[in-house]
Amino acid sequence: ASRANWRTPADIKAAYRNASFTANNRVVFNVKGNDYRLVVAVHYDRGQMYVRFVGAHRQYDTIKAETI
């Protein structure tokens, strides 16, 4: 991801077909067969992404990805 040039959600989806998109430019990635979740905030205009959450799927179920 550090070398990626994602400018749209479609760019991310092309690279990670299981990525999910929520409000507030958040993207949720399944890690290790969906045992873990990674939530990032994407700033497409700047080409930047910020990690907002990393944790087990069970922990993910207790947060709101769009506001974390």
PQR file of N, CA, C, O and H, with PARSE charges and radii, in Angstrom:
ATOM      1  N   ALA A   1       0.814  -1.197   0.000 -0.4000 1.5000
ATOM      2  CA  ALA A   1       0.000   0.000   0.000 -0.0000 2.0000
ATOM      3  C   ALA A   1       0.858   1.262   0.000  0.5500 1.7000
ATOM      4  O   ALA A   1       0.429   2.299  -0.504 -0.5500 1.4000
ATOM      5  N   SER A   2       2.048   1.186   0.551 -0.4000 1.5000
ATOM      6  CA  SER A   2       2.878   2.394   0.623 -0.0000 2.0000
ATOM      7  C   SER A   2       3.292   2.886  -0.759  0.5500 1.7000
ATOM      8  O   SER A   2       3.623   4.060  -0.924 -0.5500 1.4000
ATOM      9  H   SER A   2       2.397   0.343   0.960  0.4000 1.0000
ATOM     10  N   ARG A   3       3.278   2.023  -1.728 -0.4000 1.5000
ATOM     11  CA  ARG A   3       3.662   2.425  -3.090 -0.0000 2.0000
ATOM     12  C   ARG A   3       2.462   2.583  -4.010  0.5500 1.7000
ATOM     13  O   ARG A   3       2.610   2.932  -5.182 -0.5500 1.4000
ATOM     14  H   ARG A   3       3.010   1.069  -1.595  0.4000 1.0000
ATOM     15  N   ALA A   4       1.293   2.330  -3.484 -0.4000 1.5000
ATOM     16  CA  ALA A   4       0.079   2.418  -4.294 -0.0000 2.0000
ATOM     17  C   ALA A   4      -0.276   3.874  -4.569  0.5500 1.7000
ATOM     18  O   ALA A   4       0.085   4.776  -3.813 -0.5500 1.4000
ATOM     19  H   ALA A   4       1.173   2.047  -2.532  0.4000 1.0000
ATOM     20  N   ASN A   5      -0.982   4.074  -5.654 -0.4000 1.5000
ATOM     21  CA  ASN A   5      -1.441   5.407  -6.027 -0.0000 2.0000
ATOM     22  C   ASN A   5      -2.960   5.352  -6.200  0.5500 1.7000
ATOM     23  O   ASN A   5      -3.476   5.461  -7.312 -0.5500 1.4000
ATOM     24  H   ASN A   5      -1.275   3.341  -6.268  0.4000 1.0000
ATOM     25  N   TRP A   6      -3.657   5.183  -5.087 -0.4000 1.5000
ATOM     26  CA  TRP A   6      -5.103   5.058  -5.118 -0.0000 2.0000
ATOM     27  C   TRP A   6      -5.750   6.427  -5.110  0.5500 1.7000
ATOM     28  O   TRP A   6      -5.577   7.196  -4.164 -0.5500 1.4000
ATOM     29  H   TRP A   6      -3.238   5.095  -4.183  0.4000 1.0000
ATOM     30  N   ARG A   7      -6.484   6.729  -6.145 -0.4000 1.5000
ATOM     31  CA  ARG A   7      -7.158   8.024  -6.256 -0.0000 2.0000
ATOM     32  C   ARG A   7      -8.677   7.901  -6.133  0.5500 1.7000
ATOM     33  O   ARG A   7      -9.377   8.901  -5.974 -0.5500 1.4000
ATOM     34  H   ARG A   7      -6.624   6.105  -6.913  0.4000 1.0000
ATOM     35  N   THR A   8      -9.180   6.663  -6.209 -0.4000 1.5000
ATOM     36  CA  THR A   8     -10.621   6.432  -6.096 -0.0000 2.0000
ATOM     37  C   THR A   8     -10.862   5.118  -5.355  0.5500 1.7000
ATOM     38  O   THR A   8      -9.962   4.283  -5.261 -0.5500 1.4000
ATOM     39  H   THR A   8      -8.612   5.851  -6.338  0.4000 1.0000
ATOM     40  N   PRO A   9     -12.070   4.933  -4.832 -0.5600 1.5000
ATOM     41  CA  PRO A   9     -12.389   3.639  -4.221  0.2800 2.0000
ATOM     42  C   PRO A   9     -12.233   2.479  -5.208  0.5500 1.7000
ATOM     43  O   PRO A   9     -11.866   1.374  -4.810 -0.5500 1.4000
ATOM     44  N   ALA A  10     -12.504   2.721  -6.468 -0.4000 1.5000
ATOM     45  CA  ALA A  10     -12.355   1.667  -7.479 -0.0000 2.0000
ATOM     46  C   ALA A  10     -10.910   1.190  -7.574  0.5500 1.7000
ATOM     47  O   ALA A  10     -10.664   0.009  -7.816 -0.5500 1.4000
ATOM     48  H   ALA A  10     -12.802   3.619  -6.791  0.4000 1.0000
ATOM     49  N   ASP A  11      -9.957   2.091  -7.387 -0.4000 1.5000
ATOM     50  CA  ASP A  11      -8.540   1.704  -7.406 -0.0000 2.0000
ATOM     51  C   ASP A  11      -8.232   0.728  -6.273  0.5500 1.7000
ATOM     52  O   ASP A  11      -7.502  -0.246  -6.460 -0.5500 1.4000
ATOM     53  H   ASP A  11     -10.156   3.051  -7.190  0.4000 1.0000
ATOM     54  N   ILE A  12      -8.793   0.999  -5.103 -0.4000 1.5000
ATOM     55  CA  ILE A  12      -8.575   0.105  -3.958 -0.0000 2.0000
ATOM     56  C   ILE A  12      -9.257  -1.228  -4.211  0.5500 1.7000
ATOM     57  O   ILE A  12      -8.675  -2.284  -3.962 -0.5500 1.4000
ATOM     58  H   ILE A  12      -9.385   1.790  -4.951  0.4000 1.0000
ATOM     59  N   LYS A  13     -10.484  -1.183  -4.703 -0.4000 1.5000
ATOM     60  CA  LYS A  13     -11.247  -2.408  -4.960 -0.0000 2.0000
ATOM     61  C   LYS A  13     -10.551  -3.281  -5.997  0.5500 1.7000
ATOM     62  O   LYS A  13     -10.621  -4.508  -5.915 -0.5500 1.4000
ATOM     63  H   LYS A  13     -10.956  -0.325  -4.906  0.4000 1.0000
ATOM     64  N   ALA A  14      -9.887  -2.675  -6.962 -0.4000 1.5000
ATOM     65  CA  ALA A  14      -9.164  -3.449  -7.977 -0.0000 2.0000
ATOM     66  C   ALA A  14      -8.004  -4.219  -7.361  0.5500 1.7000
ATOM     67  O   ALA A  14      -7.675  -5.317  -7.809 -0.5500 1.4000
ATOM     68  H   ALA A  14      -9.831  -1.679  -7.029  0.4000 1.0000
ATOM     69  N   ALA A  15      -7.389  -3.650  -6.345 -0.4000 1.5000
ATOM     70  CA  ALA A  15      -6.249  -4.304  -5.692 -0.0000 2.0000
ATOM     71  C   ALA A  15      -6.688  -5.248  -4.578  0.5500 1.7000
ATOM     72  O   ALA A  15      -6.054  -6.279  -4.350 -0.5500 1.4000
ATOM     73  H   ALA A  15      -7.656  -2.757  -5.981  0.4000 1.0000
ATOM     74  N   TYR A  16      -7.766  -4.902  -3.887 -0.4000 1.5000
ATOM     75  CA  TYR A  16      -8.263  -5.676  -2.740 -0.0000 2.0000
ATOM     76  C   TYR A  16      -9.766  -5.867  -2.895  0.5500 1.7000
ATOM     77  O   TYR A  16     -10.555  -5.069  -2.389 -0.5500 1.4000
ATOM     78  H   TYR A  16      -8.281  -4.065  -4.072  0.4000 1.0000
ATOM     79  N   ARG A  17     -10.151  -6.912  -3.585 -0.4000 1.5000
ATOM     80  CA  ARG A  17     -11.566  -7.097  -3.917 -0.0000 2.0000
ATOM     81  C   ARG A  17     -12.459  -7.276  -2.702  0.5500 1.7000
ATOM     82  O   ARG A  17     -13.664  -7.037  -2.787 -0.5500 1.4000
ATOM     83  H   ARG A  17      -9.510  -7.561  -3.996  0.4000 1.0000
ATOM     84  N   ASN A  18     -11.894  -7.693  -1.568 -0.4000 1.5000
ATOM     85  CA  ASN A  18     -12.699  -7.875  -0.358 -0.0000 2.0000
ATOM     86  C   ASN A  18     -12.759  -6.628   0.521  0.5500 1.7000
ATOM     87  O   ASN A  18     -13.336  -6.667   1.608 -0.5500 1.4000
ATOM     88  H   ASN A  18     -10.916  -7.886  -1.499  0.4000 1.0000
ATOM     89  N   ALA A  19     -12.181  -5.546   0.072 -0.4000 1.5000
ATOM     90  CA  ALA A  19     -12.248  -4.299   0.844 -0.0000 2.0000
ATOM     91  C   ALA A  19     -13.691  -3.805   0.885  0.5500 1.7000
ATOM     92  O   ALA A  19     -14.437  -3.924  -0.087 -0.5500 1.4000
ATOM     93  H   ALA A  19     -11.713  -5.515  -0.810  0.4000 1.0000
ATOM     94  N   SER A  20     -14.060  -3.248   2.034 -0.4000 1.5000
ATOM     95  CA  SER A  20     -15.399  -2.677   2.200 -0.0000 2.0000
ATOM     96  C   SER A  20     -15.259  -1.180   2.450  0.5500 1.7000
ATOM     97  O   SER A  20     -14.280  -0.719   3.037 -0.5500 1.4000
ATOM     98  H   SER A  20     -13.454  -3.151   2.823  0.4000 1.0000
ATOM     99  N   PHE A  21     -16.247  -0.443   1.997 -0.4000 1.5000
ATOM    100  CA  PHE A  21     -16.210   1.008   2.121 -0.0000 2.0000
ATOM    101  C   PHE A  21     -17.364   1.475   2.997  0.5500 1.7000
ATOM    102  O   PHE A  21     -18.496   1.013   2.856 -0.5500 1.4000
ATOM    103  H   PHE A  21     -17.042  -0.817   1.521  0.4000 1.0000
ATOM    104  N   THR A  22     -17.060   2.395   3.902 -0.4000 1.5000
ATOM    105  CA  THR A  22     -18.085   2.964   4.771 -0.0000 2.0000
ATOM    106  C   THR A  22     -18.093   4.474   4.569  0.5500 1.7000
ATOM    107  O   THR A  22     -17.343   5.013   3.755 -0.5500 1.4000
ATOM    108  H   THR A  22     -16.140   2.770   4.017  0.4000 1.0000
ATOM    109  N   ALA A  23     -18.937   5.128   5.311 -0.4000 1.5000
ATOM    110  CA  ALA A  23     -19.006   6.587   5.244 -0.0000 2.0000
ATOM    111  C   ALA A  23     -17.700   7.193   5.736  0.5500 1.7000
ATOM    112  O   ALA A  23     -16.886   6.523   6.371 -0.5500 1.4000
ATOM    113  H   ALA A  23     -19.546   4.690   5.972  0.4000 1.0000
ATOM    114  N   ASN A  24     -17.519   8.453   5.436 -0.4000 1.5000
ATOM    115  CA  ASN A  24     -16.374   9.214   5.940 -0.0000 2.0000
ATOM    116  C   ASN A  24     -15.039   8.731   5.375  0.5500 1.7000
ATOM    117  O   ASN A  24     -14.005   8.833   6.035 -0.5500 1.4000
ATOM    118  H   ASN A  24     -18.181   8.998   4.920  0.4000 1.0000
ATOM    119  N   ASN A  25     -15.069   8.202   4.144 -0.4000 1.5000
ATOM    120  CA  ASN A  25     -13.858   7.731   3.451 -0.0000 2.0000
ATOM    121  C   ASN A  25     -13.083   6.681   4.236  0.5500 1.7000
ATOM    122  O   ASN A  25     -11.853   6.666   4.216 -0.5500 1.4000
ATOM    123  H   ASN A  25     -15.909   8.119   3.608  0.4000 1.0000
ATOM    124  N   ARG A  26     -13.803   5.808   4.923 -0.4000 1.5000
ATOM    125  CA  ARG A  26     -13.166   4.706   5.638 -0.0000 2.0000
ATOM    126  C   ARG A  26     -13.193   3.459   4.756  0.5500 1.7000
ATOM    127  O   ARG A  26     -14.162   3.200   4.042 -0.5500 1.4000
ATOM    128  H   ARG A  26     -14.803   5.820   4.940  0.4000 1.0000
ATOM    129  N   VAL A  27     -12.107   2.701   4.826 -0.4000 1.5000
ATOM    130  CA  VAL A  27     -12.013   1.432   4.109 -0.0000 2.0000
ATOM    131  C   VAL A  27     -11.673   0.357   5.126  0.5500 1.7000
ATOM    132  O   VAL A  27     -10.801   0.539   5.975 -0.5500 1.4000
ATOM    133  H   VAL A  27     -11.320   2.912   5.406  0.4000 1.0000
ATOM    134  N   VAL A  28     -12.373  -0.768   5.028 -0.4000 1.5000
ATOM    135  CA  VAL A  28     -12.171  -1.884   5.945 -0.0000 2.0000
ATOM    136  C   VAL A  28     -11.565  -3.038   5.162  0.5500 1.7000
ATOM    137  O   VAL A  28     -12.119  -3.485   4.157 -0.5500 1.4000
ATOM    138  H   VAL A  28     -13.082  -0.916   4.338  0.4000 1.0000
ATOM    139  N   PHE A  29     -10.415  -3.515   5.637 -0.4000 1.5000
ATOM    140  CA  PHE A  29      -9.734  -4.644   5.019 -0.0000 2.0000
ATOM    141  C   PHE A  29      -9.837  -5.855   5.934  0.5500 1.7000
ATOM    142  O   PHE A  29      -9.669  -5.742   7.148 -0.5500 1.4000
ATOM    143  H   PHE A  29      -9.965  -3.152   6.452  0.4000 1.0000
ATOM    144  N   ASN A  30     -10.114  -7.007   5.349 -0.4000 1.5000
ATOM    145  CA  ASN A  30     -10.078  -8.269   6.087 -0.0000 2.0000
ATOM    146  C   ASN A  30      -8.645  -8.772   6.081  0.5500 1.7000
ATOM    147  O   ASN A  30      -7.986  -8.774   5.041 -0.5500 1.4000
ATOM    148  H   ASN A  30     -10.251  -7.098   4.363  0.4000 1.0000
ATOM    149  N   VAL A  31      -8.162  -9.198   7.241 -0.4000 1.5000
ATOM    150  CA  VAL A  31      -6.783  -9.667   7.372 -0.0000 2.0000
ATOM    151  C   VAL A  31      -6.802 -11.086   7.932  0.5500 1.7000
ATOM    152  O   VAL A  31      -7.587 -11.404   8.825 -0.5500 1.4000
ATOM    153  H   VAL A  31      -8.697  -9.196   8.086  0.4000 1.0000
ATOM    154  N   LYS A  32      -5.939 -11.919   7.403 -0.4000 1.5000
ATOM    155  CA  LYS A  32      -5.782 -13.306   7.863 -0.0000 2.0000
ATOM    156  C   LYS A  32      -7.108 -14.049   7.861  0.5500 1.7000
ATOM    157  O   LYS A  32      -7.573 -14.536   8.891 -0.5500 1.4000
ATOM    158  H   LYS A  32      -5.301 -11.660   6.678  0.4000 1.0000
ATOM    159  N   GLY A  33      -7.699 -14.123   6.684 -0.4000 1.5000
ATOM    160  CA  GLY A  33      -8.940 -14.873   6.533 -0.0000 2.0000
ATOM    161  C   GLY A  33     -10.098 -14.318   7.326  0.5500 1.7000
ATOM    162  O   GLY A  33     -10.952 -15.072   7.792 -0.5500 1.4000
ATOM    163  H   GLY A  33      -7.321 -13.728   5.847  0.4000 1.0000
ATOM    164  N   ASN A  34     -10.136 -13.014   7.484 -0.4000 1.5000
ATOM    165  CA  ASN A  34     -11.199 -12.305   8.194 -0.0000 2.0000
ATOM    166  C   ASN A  34     -11.118 -12.465   9.710  0.5500 1.7000
ATOM    167  O   ASN A  34     -12.073 -12.130  10.412 -0.5500 1.4000
ATOM    168  H   ASN A  34      -9.442 -12.402   7.105  0.4000 1.0000
ATOM    169  N   ASP A  35      -9.998 -12.971  10.228 -0.4000 1.5000
ATOM    170  CA  ASP A  35      -9.810 -13.046  11.681 -0.0000 2.0000
ATOM    171  C   ASP A  35      -9.576 -11.657  12.267  0.5500 1.7000
ATOM    172  O   ASP A  35      -9.916 -11.396  13.421 -0.5500 1.4000
ATOM    173  H   ASP A  35      -9.223 -13.244   9.658  0.4000 1.0000
ATOM    174  N   TYR A  36      -8.998 -10.776  11.468 -0.4000 1.5000
ATOM    175  CA  TYR A  36      -8.665  -9.421  11.919 -0.0000 2.0000
ATOM    176  C   TYR A  36      -9.215  -8.414  10.930  0.5500 1.7000
ATOM    177  O   TYR A  36      -9.498  -8.742   9.777 -0.5500 1.4000
ATOM    178  H   TYR A  36      -8.722 -10.988  10.531  0.4000 1.0000
ATOM    179  N   ARG A  37      -9.361  -7.184  11.395 -0.4000 1.5000
ATOM    180  CA  ARG A  37      -9.822  -6.100  10.540 -0.0000 2.0000
ATOM    181  C   ARG A  37      -8.878  -4.917  10.656  0.5500 1.7000
ATOM    182  O   ARG A  37      -8.349  -4.620  11.727 -0.5500 1.4000
ATOM    183  H   ARG A  37      -9.130  -6.918  12.331  0.4000 1.0000
ATOM    184  N   LEU A  38      -8.680  -4.255   9.540 -0.4000 1.5000
ATOM    185  CA  LEU A  38      -7.891  -3.032   9.459 -0.0000 2.0000
ATOM    186  C   LEU A  38      -8.809  -1.956   8.894  0.5500 1.7000
ATOM    187  O   LEU A  38      -9.384  -2.127   7.818 -0.5500 1.4000
ATOM    188  H   LEU A  38      -9.109  -4.496   8.670  0.4000 1.0000
ATOM    189  N   VAL A  39      -8.947  -0.853   9.615 -0.4000 1.5000
ATOM    190  CA  VAL A  39      -9.763   0.268   9.148 -0.0000 2.0000
ATOM    191  C   VAL A  39      -8.833   1.439   8.896  0.5500 1.7000
ATOM    192  O   VAL A  39      -8.042   1.817   9.760 -0.5500 1.4000
ATOM    193  H   VAL A  39      -8.480  -0.715  10.488  0.4000 1.0000
ATOM    194  N   VAL A  40      -8.935   2.009   7.709 -0.4000 1.5000
ATOM    195  CA  VAL A  40      -8.115   3.171   7.371 -0.0000 2.0000
ATOM    196  C   VAL A  40      -9.011   4.314   6.907  0.5500 1.7000
ATOM    197  O   VAL A  40     -10.093   4.094   6.362 -0.5500 1.4000
ATOM    198  H   VAL A  40      -9.578   1.702   7.007  0.4000 1.0000
ATOM    199  N   ALA A  41      -8.544   5.525   7.131 -0.4000 1.5000
ATOM    200  CA  ALA A  41      -9.182   6.723   6.589 -0.0000 2.0000
ATOM    201  C   ALA A  41      -8.362   7.122   5.373  0.5500 1.7000
ATOM    202  O   ALA A  41      -7.143   7.274   5.460 -0.5500 1.4000
ATOM    203  H   ALA A  41      -7.665   5.704   7.573  0.4000 1.0000
ATOM    204  N   VAL A  42      -9.027   7.289   4.252 -0.4000 1.5000
ATOM    205  CA  VAL A  42      -8.328   7.598   3.006 -0.0000 2.0000
ATOM    206  C   VAL A  42      -8.593   9.042   2.607  0.5500 1.7000
ATOM    207  O   VAL A  42      -9.735   9.502   2.597 -0.5500 1.4000
ATOM    208  H   VAL A  42     -10.016   7.165   4.182  0.4000 1.0000
ATOM    209  N   HIS A  43      -7.522   9.742   2.281 -0.4000 1.5000
ATOM    210  CA  HIS A  43      -7.607  11.097   1.723 -0.0000 2.0000
ATOM    211  C   HIS A  43      -7.139  10.976   0.273  0.5500 1.7000
ATOM    212  O   HIS A  43      -5.958  11.133  -0.036 -0.5500 1.4000
ATOM    213  H   HIS A  43      -6.594   9.369   2.289  0.4000 1.0000
ATOM    214  N   TYR A  44      -8.097  10.692  -0.602 -0.4000 1.5000
ATOM    215  CA  TYR A  44      -7.780  10.435  -2.006 -0.0000 2.0000
ATOM    216  C   TYR A  44      -7.079  11.619  -2.660  0.5500 1.7000
ATOM    217  O   TYR A  44      -6.156  11.432  -3.453 -0.5500 1.4000
ATOM    218  H   TYR A  44      -9.057  10.564  -0.352  0.4000 1.0000
ATOM    219  N   ASP A  45      -7.506  12.828  -2.338 -0.4000 1.5000
ATOM    220  CA  ASP A  45      -6.936  14.012  -2.973 -0.0000 2.0000
ATOM    221  C   ASP A  45      -5.465  14.218  -2.627  0.5500 1.7000
ATOM    222  O   ASP A  45      -4.723  14.824  -3.399 -0.5500 1.4000
ATOM    223  H   ASP A  45      -8.256  12.980  -1.694  0.4000 1.0000
ATOM    224  N   ARG A  46      -5.044  13.718  -1.473 -0.4000 1.5000
ATOM    225  CA  ARG A  46      -3.643  13.848  -1.050 -0.0000 2.0000
ATOM    226  C   ARG A  46      -2.847  12.569  -1.246  0.5500 1.7000
ATOM    227  O   ARG A  46      -1.627  12.559  -1.079 -0.5500 1.4000
ATOM    228  H   ARG A  46      -5.646  13.226  -0.845  0.4000 1.0000
ATOM    229  N   GLY A  47      -3.537  11.489  -1.600 -0.4000 1.5000
ATOM    230  CA  GLY A  47      -2.859  10.206  -1.757 -0.0000 2.0000
ATOM    231  C   GLY A  47      -2.366   9.648  -0.435  0.5500 1.7000
ATOM    232  O   GLY A  47      -1.336   8.977  -0.381 -0.5500 1.4000
ATOM    233  H   GLY A  47      -4.527  11.497  -1.735  0.4000 1.0000
ATOM    234  N   GLN A  48      -3.110   9.929   0.640 -0.4000 1.5000
ATOM    235  CA  GLN A  48      -2.694   9.482   1.973 -0.0000 2.0000
ATOM    236  C   GLN A  48      -3.759   8.603   2.610  0.5500 1.7000
ATOM    237  O   GLN A  48      -4.950   8.698   2.316 -0.5500 1.4000
ATOM    238  H   GLN A  48      -3.948  10.474   0.597  0.4000 1.0000
ATOM    239  N   MET A  49      -3.268   7.741   3.499 -0.4000 1.5000
ATOM    240  CA  MET A  49      -4.147   6.843   4.219 -0.0000 2.0000
ATOM    241  C   MET A  49      -3.657   6.770   5.656  0.5500 1.7000
ATOM    242  O   MET A  49      -2.456   6.690   5.912 -0.5500 1.4000
ATOM    243  H   MET A  49      -2.299   7.664   3.737  0.4000 1.0000
ATOM    244  N   TYR A  50      -4.596   6.799   6.588 -0.4000 1.5000
ATOM    245  CA  TYR A  50      -4.266   6.777   8.012 -0.0000 2.0000
ATOM    246  C   TYR A  50      -4.929   5.582   8.678  0.5500 1.7000
ATOM    247  O   TYR A  50      -6.129   5.362   8.517 -0.5500 1.4000
ATOM    248  H   TYR A  50      -5.572   6.864   6.381  0.4000 1.0000
ATOM    249  N   VAL A  51      -4.153   4.817   9.419 -0.4000 1.5000
ATOM    250  CA  VAL A  51      -4.696   3.671  10.139 -0.0000 2.0000
ATOM    251  C   VAL A  51      -5.534   4.187  11.301  0.5500 1.7000
ATOM    252  O   VAL A  51      -5.062   4.979  12.117 -0.5500 1.4000
ATOM    253  H   VAL A  51      -3.178   4.996   9.549  0.4000 1.0000
ATOM    254  N   ARG A  52      -6.777   3.732  11.365 -0.4000 1.5000
ATOM    255  CA  ARG A  52      -7.692   4.152  12.425 -0.0000 2.0000
ATOM    256  C   ARG A  52      -7.963   3.025  13.415  0.5500 1.7000
ATOM    257  O   ARG A  52      -8.284   3.284  14.575 -0.5500 1.4000
ATOM    258  H   ARG A  52      -7.160   3.089  10.702  0.4000 1.0000
ATOM    259  N   PHE A  53      -7.834   1.766  12.963 -0.4000 1.5000
ATOM    260  CA  PHE A  53      -8.109   0.625  13.836 -0.0000 2.0000
ATOM    261  C   PHE A  53      -7.440  -0.618  13.275  0.5500 1.7000
ATOM    262  O   PHE A  53      -7.448  -0.854  12.066 -0.5500 1.4000
ATOM    263  H   PHE A  53      -7.573   1.555  12.021  0.4000 1.0000
ATOM    264  N   VAL A  54      -6.861  -1.411  14.170 -0.4000 1.5000
ATOM    265  CA  VAL A  54      -6.370  -2.752  13.853 -0.0000 2.0000
ATOM    266  C   VAL A  54      -6.784  -3.630  15.018  0.5500 1.7000
ATOM    267  O   VAL A  54      -6.477  -3.318  16.169 -0.5500 1.4000
ATOM    268  H   VAL A  54      -6.855  -1.220  15.151  0.4000 1.0000
ATOM    269  N   GLY A  55      -7.474  -4.717  14.736 -0.4000 1.5000
ATOM    270  CA  GLY A  55      -7.890  -5.589  15.828 -0.0000 2.0000
ATOM    271  C   GLY A  55      -8.604  -6.822  15.333  0.5500 1.7000
ATOM    272  O   GLY A  55      -8.845  -6.993  14.138 -0.5500 1.4000
ATOM    273  H   GLY A  55      -7.723  -4.970  13.801  0.4000 1.0000
ATOM    274  N   ALA A  56      -8.937  -7.678  16.279 -0.4000 1.5000
ATOM    275  CA  ALA A  56      -9.662  -8.906  15.973 -0.0000 2.0000
ATOM    276  C   ALA A  56     -11.071  -8.569  15.483  0.5500 1.7000
ATOM    277  O   ALA A  56     -11.619  -7.512  15.799 -0.5500 1.4000
ATOM    278  H   ALA A  56      -8.741  -7.539  17.250  0.4000 1.0000
ATOM    279  N   HIS A  57     -11.630  -9.471  14.722 -0.4000 1.5000
ATOM    280  CA  HIS A  57     -12.973  -9.273  14.186 -0.0000 2.0000
ATOM    281  C   HIS A  57     -13.966  -9.003  15.316  0.5500 1.7000
ATOM    282  O   HIS A  57     -14.857  -8.166  15.171 -0.5500 1.4000
ATOM    283  H   HIS A  57     -11.185 -10.328  14.466  0.4000 1.0000
ATOM    284  N   ARG A  58     -13.820  -9.690  16.411 -0.4000 1.5000
ATOM    285  CA  ARG A  58     -14.697  -9.514  17.576 -0.0000 2.0000
ATOM    286  C   ARG A  58     -14.610  -8.078  18.108  0.5500 1.7000
ATOM    287  O   ARG A  58     -15.624  -7.494  18.489 -0.5500 1.4000
ATOM    288  H   ARG A  58     -13.096 -10.370  16.528  0.4000 1.0000
ATOM    289  N   GLN A  59     -13.401  -7.514  18.132 -0.4000 1.5000
ATOM    290  CA  GLN A  59     -13.236  -6.124  18.576 -0.0000 2.0000
ATOM    291  C   GLN A  59     -13.848  -5.158  17.567  0.5500 1.7000
ATOM    292  O   GLN A  59     -14.463  -4.161  17.943 -0.5500 1.4000
ATOM    293  H   GLN A  59     -12.577  -7.988  17.823  0.4000 1.0000
ATOM    294  N   TYR A  60     -13.673  -5.464  16.290 -0.4000 1.5000
ATOM    295  CA  TYR A  60     -14.221  -4.620  15.230 -0.0000 2.0000
ATOM    296  C   TYR A  60     -15.737  -4.482  15.381  0.5500 1.7000
ATOM    297  O   TYR A  60     -16.302  -3.419  15.121 -0.5500 1.4000
ATOM    298  H   TYR A  60     -13.173  -6.274  15.985  0.4000 1.0000
ATOM    299  N   ASP A  61     -16.380  -5.554  15.800 -0.4000 1.5000
ATOM    300  CA  ASP A  61     -17.832  -5.534  15.950 -0.0000 2.0000
ATOM    301  C   ASP A  61     -18.307  -4.539  17.007  0.5500 1.7000
ATOM    302  O   ASP A  61     -19.494  -4.219  17.053 -0.5500 1.4000
ATOM    303  H   ASP A  61     -15.922  -6.417  16.012  0.4000 1.0000
ATOM    304  N   THR A  62     -17.410  -4.049  17.849 -0.4000 1.5000
ATOM    305  CA  THR A  62     -17.797  -3.121  18.917 -0.0000 2.0000
ATOM    306  C   THR A  62     -17.552  -1.652  18.561  0.5500 1.7000
ATOM    307  O   THR A  62     -17.869  -0.767  19.356 -0.5500 1.4000
ATOM    308  H   THR A  62     -16.446  -4.309  17.811  0.4000 1.0000
ATOM    309  N   ILE A  63     -16.997  -1.385  17.387 -0.4000 1.5000
ATOM    310  CA  ILE A  63     -16.691  -0.010  16.991 -0.0000 2.0000
ATOM    311  C   ILE A  63     -17.587   0.434  15.843  0.5500 1.7000
ATOM    312  O   ILE A  63     -18.312  -0.370  15.255 -0.5500 1.4000
ATOM    313  H   ILE A  63     -16.740  -2.104  16.741  0.4000 1.0000
ATOM    314  N   LYS A  64     -17.528   1.705  15.539 -0.4000 1.5000
ATOM    315  CA  LYS A  64     -18.182   2.251  14.349 -0.0000 2.0000
ATOM    316  C   LYS A  64     -17.071   2.697  13.409  0.5500 1.7000
ATOM    317  O   LYS A  64     -16.429   3.723  13.632 -0.5500 1.4000
ATOM    318  H   LYS A  64     -16.939   2.358  16.017  0.4000 1.0000
ATOM    319  N   ALA A  65     -16.854   1.927  12.371 -0.4000 1.5000
ATOM    320  CA  ALA A  65     -15.733   2.179  11.462 -0.0000 2.0000
ATOM    321  C   ALA A  65     -15.781   3.570  10.849  0.5500 1.7000
ATOM    322  O   ALA A  65     -14.737   4.172  10.600 -0.5500 1.4000
ATOM    323  H   ALA A  65     -17.376   1.093  12.190  0.4000 1.0000
ATOM    324  N   GLU A  66     -16.973   4.083  10.605 -0.4000 1.5000
ATOM    325  CA  GLU A  66     -17.077   5.383   9.937 -0.0000 2.0000
ATOM    326  C   GLU A  66     -16.734   6.559  10.838  0.5500 1.7000
ATOM    327  O   GLU A  66     -16.540   7.671  10.345 -0.5500 1.4000
ATOM    328  H   GLU A  66     -17.821   3.593  10.807  0.4000 1.0000
ATOM    329  N   THR A  67     -16.653   6.341  12.142 -0.4000 1.5000
ATOM    330  CA  THR A  67     -16.349   7.455  13.039 -0.0000 2.0000
ATOM    331  C   THR A  67     -15.073   7.266  13.847  0.5500 1.7000
ATOM    332  O   THR A  67     -14.618   8.205  14.501 -0.5500 1.4000
ATOM    333  H   THR A  67     -16.810   5.438  12.542  0.4000 1.0000
ATOM    334  N   ILE A  68     -14.503   6.104  13.817 -0.4000 1.5000
ATOM    335  CA  ILE A  68     -13.298   5.854  14.612 -0.0000 2.0000
ATOM    336  C   ILE A  68     -12.120   6.639  14.058  0.5500 1.7000
ATOM    337  O   ILE A  68     -11.016   6.557  14.596 -0.5500 1.4000
ATOM    338  H   ILE A  68     -14.873   5.342  13.286  0.4000 1.0000
TER
END
